[in-house]
Amino acid sequence: MAAESASKLDPEIISGVARTYSERHGLAAATEMWASHQWGGDRELPTLHLDDVSGIPFLSGVEGVDEYQHRARVRCGDGDIFATVTEPAAGYEDYCRQYLGLGAPEHVFAHPENSALEVSNGCGVGATYQRLIERTRESSGLLIEPYMGIEDVWQLAQQISSDSGCCVQMVSPPPEVTWVANDKTLFSELVADVLGEEALVVTRTAHDVPTLVGCIREISSGVLRVAIKRPRCASAMGNRLLHVEDLVGLPDSALEKLISDALASMDWPEGEEVIACVWEETDLSPSTQWWIPPRGHGAPRIDGIYEQILEGEEKLFVGSRPSNHPKSINDALVSQSRAVVMALQELGYVGRCSFDHLIVGDPEDDPVLRLTECNGRWGGTSTPMHLVDRVIPGKRPPYRAQDFIHKDLIGVPFTEICDRIGDHLYDARTGEGQFLLYNVGPLLLSGKFDVIGIGNNAAEADQLLTEVLPELLGV
């Protein structure tokens, strides 16, 4: 299996590769300004959790994205703080405390000047900021664990530290390293350095439409589909898929028009780098979930291997379940991603991180594994994984996590959703029930929430989400 070569890379080789990559991009100098706020690995201080997704471009296609900031609640416990711009859904805090046993953290409201997504900026003003200063002084320090280590959150840490006179540390990578993971071009470069080009799909980059057209022509030979991607978008929101048969015979002027229209539909700012890549013909896109401690505080930890549940031709992420792939594939996925995650740790990456892979060919007959992208943040697979681990004791059970959306649920209160599910709600006090609910804010305007179905096996978990839940909800 192609990924097995990764296991031959020892730590010294990976460290050298990472050092060369860092020098090429000036990472050491760029991250020096954040050094005093880098996390040392201690969890004794209270933690401010905030899910600020404003660093990711073009989220307009994600229904209810303004309410996703409430996912931070599932990471909180007693003594912690979580910040949101919008109101929690009525009844959800009681549900988290009573049914899930997630403790009693303090909730504060952020008041950003611009977008409701800019939670970190909204924490730096007014009474909320004064409360954060007060809590930091009371504890002689503070940790901040964000959705993603964007510059705005690190600036908030600097501001609180300066005004409180206390140490504030970030449980996240510095901004420059955050983008090594989350920018598809920067990440692909690191993968190529560590594993070689063969670990990636065929990829080209361009900064203008004529060059992009040339790239598409170059990589289209012998394949069915190609894609163009904005490198910093999440899920499939920044992807556009092209059928090669539709491009054959098109003059460059017509193809340029087609590409220009596609980029415009993704709010592409002219001059921003764009990716053209071969679209591999597979429905198998597993993810590996990692936790990366600070350098010198232990090796990266593999926390799970998952099958991603994808919808539509462009493979939009809607959910996940623990992997049922053969052990040989799971082991190869871990081996492949471990080499890259070790390099990220050397670059200064800290915290939650995951990788999207492709299984190309017959899974039972020596398939090829590709790495497609990194999610250097909390996300749609790691959040429910973490929630399951917090709430359910012992070995992680078979489950399926996904968003559930229906027009008849628009405006239905969260408490009514709980009433409809009834005794099937999982209750941590008794260990009974099959459904865990989270990310319930989008219900009001979109009829959407996230749910975990816990089964005795994978088939039962699937049935809970696809058959039992709709029946309970009456939709």
Buried (B, 14 or more C-beta within 10 A) or exposed (E): BBBEBBBEBEEEBBBEBBBEBBEEBEBBEBBEEBEEBBBEEEEEBBBBBBBBBBBBBBBEBBBBBBBBBBBBBBBBBEBBBBBBBBEBBEBBBEBBEEBBEBEEBBBBBBBBEEBBBBBBBBBBBEEBBEBBBEBBBEBEBBBBBBBBBBBBBBBBBBBBBEBBEBBBBBBBBBBBBBBBBBBBBBBBBBBBBBBEEEBBBBBBBBEEBEBBBBBBBEBBEEEEBBBBBBBBBBBBBBBBBBEBEEBEEBEEEEBBBBBBEBBEEBEBEEEEBBBBBBBBEBEBBBBBBBBBBBBEEEEBEBBBBBBBBBEEEBBBBBBBBBBEBEEBBBBBBBBBBBBBBBBBBBBBBBBBBBBBBBBBBEBEEEBBBBBBBBBBBBBBBBBBBBBBEBBBEEEEBBBBBBBBBBEEBBEBBBBBBBEBBEEBBBBBEEEEBBBBBBBBBBBBEBBBBBBBBBBEEBEBBBBBBEEBBEEBBEB
